[in-house]
Amino acid sequence: MPLDQPKEGTKKSHVIQILDSPEGKKKCKNQESFIPTSRDYPGKALAFDYENKLIEDFLQSRMNSDTYIWKCAEASVSRLDAYILLTGGELSDDVIDAFVIRLCNKIETTDSYDRKIHVTRPWLAQAFLEGNLEMVAKRMKENVSQQKFLECERILIPIVSSGHWHLVELVREETKFYHYSSINSPIYTADAVKFINKFMSFIESNWGLGKLEHHGLVSVAVPQQGP
């Protein structure tokens, strides 16, 4: 896999800042550019030889924010993003969003995929939480069709709220939403509840399916992050 992909003019800054405009990218000045002086990194002893070779080659290149190691239409990971993650730095929104997209692509392109799982983009939930009705209709059209809602067994919906990524999973057969959050806080539970209520209300009001069964929310015990 080639590590370098040249810049195409713009670089997205933070997903949280641009969720209301996923089609666009925010220009940012490449203020940081350097070649690492050390070839050490946390977890080096756990890597395989071929992984160490790839990483050592990577660490000899210039770290900047306008050369990508991975990108698609809606997310990108620069050399600098990867270096910060490799050396134990803060996990950025760009990196999280790229992993979500890669996970979605992997689910939907694997040979065993039977169209029963669907993953939405994070701005679907944000539109509901912000209460922008015009944007809600647009995001629903882009992310969750009536056919997908009725046919998919599971719909995974990332939420970005108060600077934190969490997830709700709709399991239609169980008439339940499952909430996954690496920070156990009533703030994020409240955001999940608010989204679910608005999401189900939209479906009842716009899709002619009649009164839907009550879908409860289950908070799932997951590993918790540090500060």
Kinemage of the C-alpha trace (Angstrom):
@kinemage 1
@onewidth
@group {chain A} dominant
@subgroup {mainchain}
@vectorlist {calphas} color= white
{ca met a 1} P 0.000 0.000 0.000
{ca pro a 2} L 1.547 3.336 -1.036
{ca leu a 3} L 1.982 5.635 1.934
{ca asp a 4} L 1.975 8.934 0.057
{ca gln a 5} L -0.840 10.520 -1.888
{ca pro a 6} L -0.245 14.086 -3.064
{ca lys a 7} L -2.429 16.917 -1.917
{ca glu a 8} L -5.318 17.933 -4.168
{ca gly a 9} L -5.626 21.511 -3.006
{ca thr a 10} L -7.416 21.364 0.338
{ca lys a 11} L -7.178 19.556 3.653
{ca lys a 12} L -10.063 18.930 6.019
{ca ser a 13} L -9.421 20.188 9.541
{ca his a 14} L -11.812 18.616 12.066
{ca val a 15} L -14.873 16.534 11.256
{ca ile a 16} L -16.827 18.100 14.112
{ca gln a 17} L -16.320 21.531 12.604
{ca ile a 18} L -17.556 20.636 9.114
{ca leu a 19} L -20.308 18.089 9.683
{ca asp a 20} L -22.876 20.531 8.296
{ca ser a 21} L -21.039 20.497 4.968
{ca pro a 22} L -19.590 17.067 4.222
{ca glu a 23} L -19.318 17.824 0.520
{ca gly a 24} L -16.784 20.595 1.132
{ca lys a 25} L -13.305 20.622 2.577
{ca lys a 26} L -11.807 23.277 4.775
{ca lys a 27} L -8.544 24.834 3.721
{ca cys a 28} L -5.855 24.939 6.328
{ca lys a 29} L -2.306 26.115 6.203
{ca asn a 30} L 0.384 23.464 6.511
{ca gln a 31} L 2.069 24.944 9.577
{ca glu a 32} L 3.834 21.800 10.788
{ca ser a 33} L 6.460 20.004 8.712
{ca phe a 34} L 9.378 18.001 10.082
{ca ile a 35} L 11.356 14.767 9.781
{ca pro a 36} L 11.311 12.743 13.031
{ca thr a 37} L 14.635 12.477 14.817
{ca ser a 38} L 13.701 9.213 16.562
{ca arg a 39} L 12.675 5.865 15.071
{ca asp a 40} L 11.144 4.653 18.348
{ca tyr a 41} L 7.425 4.475 19.020
{ca pro a 42} L 5.174 2.865 21.655
{ca gly a 43} L 4.480 -0.765 20.893
{ca lys a 44} L 7.505 -1.219 18.632
{ca ala a 45} L 8.414 -4.475 20.374
{ca leu a 46} L 4.980 -5.891 19.497
{ca ala a 47} L 5.190 -5.193 15.756
{ca phe a 48} L 6.148 -7.809 13.179
{ca asp a 49} L 9.365 -7.312 11.216
{ca tyr a 50} L 7.570 -6.285 8.020
{ca glu a 51} L 5.484 -3.776 10.013
{ca asn a 52} L 8.618 -2.307 11.596
{ca lys a 53} L 10.169 -1.941 8.148
{ca leu a 54} L 7.132 -0.072 6.823
{ca ile a 55} L 7.025 2.182 9.874
{ca glu a 56} L 10.766 2.894 9.784
{ca asp a 57} L 10.468 3.903 6.123
{ca phe a 58} L 7.527 6.105 7.038
{ca leu a 59} L 9.479 7.776 9.889
{ca gln a 60} L 12.191 8.837 7.452
{ca ser a 61} L 9.742 10.964 5.487
{ca arg a 62} L 8.624 14.515 6.192
{ca met a 63} L 5.579 14.771 8.457
{ca asn a 64} L 3.082 17.316 7.206
{ca ser a 65} L -0.654 17.828 6.997
{ca asp a 66} L -1.001 18.115 3.232
{ca thr a 67} L 0.319 14.723 2.095
{ca tyr a 68} L -2.074 11.856 2.685
{ca ile a 69} L -1.480 8.215 3.537
{ca trp a 70} L -5.184 7.479 2.995
{ca lys a 71} L -8.099 9.508 1.692
{ca cys a 72} L -11.513 9.320 0.130
{ca ala a 73} L -14.156 11.868 -0.812
{ca glu a 74} L -15.193 12.612 2.781
{ca ala a 75} L -12.176 11.913 5.008
{ca ser a 76} L -8.413 11.960 4.895
{ca val a 77} L -5.467 10.928 7.065
{ca ser a 78} L -2.273 12.898 6.557
{ca arg a 79} L 1.277 11.867 7.404
{ca leu a 80} L 1.075 14.169 10.421
{ca asp a 81} L -2.207 12.575 11.589
{ca ala a 82} L -0.592 9.124 11.342
{ca tyr a 83} L 2.604 10.230 13.110
{ca ile a 84} L 0.653 11.705 16.036
{ca leu a 85} L -1.366 8.488 16.357
{ca leu a 86} L 1.746 6.276 16.016
{ca thr a 87} L 3.585 8.113 18.801
{ca gly a 88} L 0.715 8.042 21.290
{ca gly a 89} L -0.818 11.439 20.595
{ca glu a 90} L -4.453 12.492 20.639
{ca leu a 91} L -6.826 10.588 18.391
{ca ser a 92} L -8.143 13.090 15.844
{ca asp a 93} L -11.592 13.305 14.285
{ca asp a 94} L -10.056 12.809 10.835
{ca val a 95} L -8.581 9.469 11.881
{ca ile a 96} L -11.785 8.285 13.573
{ca asp a 97} L -13.880 9.238 10.543
{ca ala a 98} L -11.486 7.470 8.197
{ca phe a 99} L -11.727 4.292 10.287
{ca val a 100} L -15.542 4.502 10.234
{ca ile a 101} L -15.548 4.837 6.442
{ca arg a 102} L -13.058 1.984 6.008
{ca leu a 103} L -15.154 -0.200 8.326
{ca cys a 104} L -18.279 0.628 6.320
{ca asn a 105} L -16.501 -0.139 3.042
{ca lys a 106} L -15.194 -3.436 4.426
{ca ile a 107} L -18.640 -4.484 5.638
{ca glu a 108} L -20.298 -3.670 2.330
{ca thr a 109} L -17.663 -5.194 0.040
{ca thr a 110} L -16.929 -8.474 1.807
{ca asp a 111} L -18.147 -11.616 0.005
{ca ser a 112} L -20.373 -12.592 2.939
{ca tyr a 113} L -22.202 -9.229 3.083
{ca asp a 114} L -25.926 -9.820 2.654
{ca arg a 115} L -27.139 -6.209 2.808
{ca lys a 116} L -28.452 -6.682 6.343
{ca ile a 117} L -26.079 -4.172 7.957
{ca his a 118} L -26.012 -0.480 7.145
{ca val a 119} L -23.672 2.230 8.477
{ca thr a 120} L -24.665 5.911 8.290
{ca arg a 121} L -22.468 8.991 8.205
{ca pro a 122} L -22.134 11.013 11.466
{ca trp a 123} L -23.885 14.122 10.148
{ca leu a 124} L -27.200 12.239 10.096
{ca ala a 125} L -27.341 12.248 13.903
{ca gln a 126} L -26.015 15.795 14.083
{ca ala a 127} L -28.837 17.087 11.898
{ca phe a 128} L -31.402 15.555 14.260
{ca leu a 129} L -29.637 16.858 17.376
{ca glu a 130} L -29.500 20.371 15.937
{ca gly a 131} L -33.185 20.269 14.994
{ca asn a 132} L -32.661 21.553 11.448
{ca leu a 133} L -35.703 20.053 9.689
{ca glu a 134} L -34.504 20.816 6.169
{ca met a 135} L -31.134 19.223 6.868
{ca val a 136} L -32.798 16.253 8.602
{ca ala a 137} L -34.794 15.471 5.438
{ca lys a 138} L -31.658 15.790 3.305
{ca arg a 139} L -29.531 13.570 5.537
{ca met a 140} L -32.257 10.913 5.821
{ca lys a 141} L -32.530 10.783 2.036
{ca glu a 142} L -28.745 10.345 1.802
{ca asn a 143} L -28.330 7.847 4.639
{ca val a 144} L -31.425 5.816 5.498
{ca ser a 145} L -34.063 4.970 2.913
{ca gln a 146} L -37.386 3.402 3.873
{ca gln a 147} L -36.242 0.183 2.165
{ca lys a 148} L -33.033 0.056 4.212
{ca phe a 149} L -34.957 0.701 7.419
{ca leu a 150} L -37.347 -2.168 6.723
{ca glu a 151} L -34.843 -4.665 5.299
{ca cys a 152} L -31.662 -4.170 7.340
{ca glu a 153} L -31.282 -6.157 10.544
{ca arg a 154} L -28.865 -3.614 12.018
{ca ile a 155} L -28.256 0.066 11.353
{ca leu a 156} L -25.122 1.582 12.912
{ca ile a 157} L -25.337 5.332 13.516
{ca pro a 158} L -22.242 7.237 14.699
{ca ile a 159} L -22.916 10.318 16.853
{ca val a 160} L -20.494 13.193 17.403
{ca ser a 161} L -21.634 15.342 20.323
{ca ser a 162} L -19.841 17.514 22.886
{ca gly a 163} L -16.522 16.622 21.255
{ca his a 164} L -17.062 12.853 21.669
{ca trp a 165} L -17.739 10.006 19.221
{ca his a 166} L -20.244 7.380 20.300
{ca leu a 167} L -22.600 5.006 18.495
{ca val a 168} L -26.176 3.770 18.496
{ca glu a 169} L -27.093 0.479 16.884
{ca leu a 170} L -30.684 -0.159 15.807
{ca val a 171} L -31.593 -3.862 15.916
{ca arg a 172} L -34.985 -4.032 14.216
{ca glu a 173} L -35.915 -7.598 15.222
{ca glu a 174} L -35.362 -6.779 18.902
{ca thr a 175} L -37.013 -3.333 18.653
{ca lys a 176} L -34.039 -1.924 20.546
{ca phe a 177} L -31.296 0.626 20.183
{ca tyr a 178} L -27.931 -0.222 21.723
{ca his a 179} L -25.695 2.640 22.852
{ca tyr a 180} L -21.897 2.306 22.849
{ca ser a 181} L -19.760 5.008 24.472
{ca ser a 182} L -16.174 4.905 25.739
{ca ile a 183} L -17.127 7.621 28.245
{ca asn a 184} L -19.959 6.668 30.586
{ca ser a 185} L -21.740 9.996 30.989
{ca pro a 186} L -25.397 11.056 31.213
{ca ile a 187} L -24.579 13.787 28.670
{ca tyr a 188} L -23.947 11.271 25.897
{ca thr a 189} L -26.822 9.032 26.962
{ca ala a 190} L -29.130 12.070 26.766
{ca asp a 191} L -27.843 12.870 23.275
{ca ala a 192} L -28.494 9.287 22.192
{ca val a 193} L -32.047 9.381 23.602
{ca lys a 194} L -32.721 12.743 21.939
{ca phe a 195} L -31.514 11.449 18.586
{ca ile a 196} L -33.525 8.208 18.813
{ca asn a 197} L -36.768 10.008 19.702
{ca lys a 198} L -36.386 12.466 16.827
{ca phe a 199} L -35.293 9.737 14.401
{ca met a 200} L -38.295 7.491 15.140
{ca ser a 201} L -40.671 10.475 15.125
{ca phe a 202} L -39.434 11.457 11.649
{ca ile a 203} L -40.062 7.938 10.339
{ca glu a 204} L -43.582 7.798 11.804
{ca ser a 205} L -44.455 11.223 10.395
{ca asn a 206} L -42.983 10.873 6.912
{ca trp a 207} L -42.976 7.254 5.776
{ca gly a 208} L -46.615 6.215 6.236
{ca leu a 209} L -45.715 3.176 8.347
{ca gly a 210} L -48.206 3.980 11.077
{ca lys a 211} L -47.388 3.845 14.762
{ca leu a 212} L -44.095 2.061 15.314
{ca glu a 213} L -43.398 -0.206 18.261
{ca his a 214} L -41.523 1.403 21.123
{ca his a 215} L -37.769 0.887 20.715
{ca gly a 216} L -35.950 0.870 24.041
{ca leu a 217} L -32.382 2.022 24.632
{ca val a 218} L -29.794 -0.341 26.138
{ca ser a 219} L -26.441 1.038 27.298
{ca val a 220} L -23.738 -1.508 26.496
{ca ala a 221} L -20.793 -1.977 28.865
{ca val a 222} L -17.656 -1.245 26.819
{ca pro a 223} L -14.019 -0.433 27.679
{ca gln a 224} L -13.709 3.126 28.998
{ca gln a 225} L -11.109 5.645 27.842
{ca gly a 226} L -8.832 7.685 30.078
{ca pro a 227} L -8.614 11.479 30.317
